[in-house]
Amino acid sequence: MKILMKGLLFLATISVFVGMVSRVTLKPIFSIEANAFLRFAALCILFVIGLAALKLAEKQ
């Protein structure tokens, strides 16, 4: 589970970076708008929060 969380955080970081570049240049990257990259990053972070909460609940 820890590897999945790190992988999702890595994907979120890359997606935020690509989304910011797309937003600054005002051009889609791979025909994907900046909003899609930023929403995907938010979804990845949401999954990481959920997995961390699940891991914390399993300890108790």
ABEGO torsion letter per residue (X at the ends): XAAAAAAAAAAAAAAAAAAAAAAAAGBBBGGBBAAAAAAAAAAAAAAAAAAAAAAAAAAX
